[in-house]
Amino acid sequence: MIIIRSSLLNRFPEIIFGFSTKIGLNRNEPFYFNLSLNVGDDEKIVNENRIKYFNKLGISELAYQSQTHGNTVKVVNKAGHVGYCDALITNKKKLGLAITSADCSAIFLYDNVNNVIASIHSGWRGTEKKILEKTIHKMMQEFNTNPQNVYAYIAPSISMMNYEIGKDVAEKFNSKYVLKNGKNMFLNVSLANFDILISNGIQKDHIQVSDVCSFETSSLLHSYRRDGEISGRALGIIALRDNNEK
């Protein structure tokens, strides 16, 4: 099993983090090592995949949601399905926060002073609605988070050169994030989210942006844009380790 880690989040022994890939348990196409129950894969296989992945990370409790490409943020304190939203926040130890992804930006935050974590799903719709900014503000309101103490990891996602969009989407973003190549237009979602972090007080050296493109790395990562409806999904998880487990 191959799990992508964050060198930034790895600085903190109290943090558990992992981002799954297609590679695990010798699973075959078209789903490979898939962790989503909503793509048509065999439920038994998916649950086996999840158990192995969670055990590998050391996760026993997980909060997850039905992602809607919106900007709803929820503070959670227990495991299980928490409803419809695209961002989760907690300060509960041993409770993992999950984000499903197959091209969209998955973003993970850690306030190392107040011991608060967040996971955010931010495709172009969520980015346009500034769900990342809303999550930071929620952390400030609910947990007295100072953005200068926040560390952020933007996980592998589709790169700008592979994320073609239409004029209707391009018009929703500053031209800084849109590349025009003849009649074609491409969107840099990761850069837009990076700038949201900076504009909300996150220090540049507290941010890590993965340079791995989900679309281009066909041997490693799931990609909806590349593979279509019949494809697997990655699961990114962040959790606060129990003090006794460091």
Summary of the structure (lengths in Angstrom):
residues: 246
radius of gyration: 17.1
end to end distance: 23.0
largest distance: 57.5
contacts: 849
relative contact order: 0.21
helix: 28%
strand: 30%
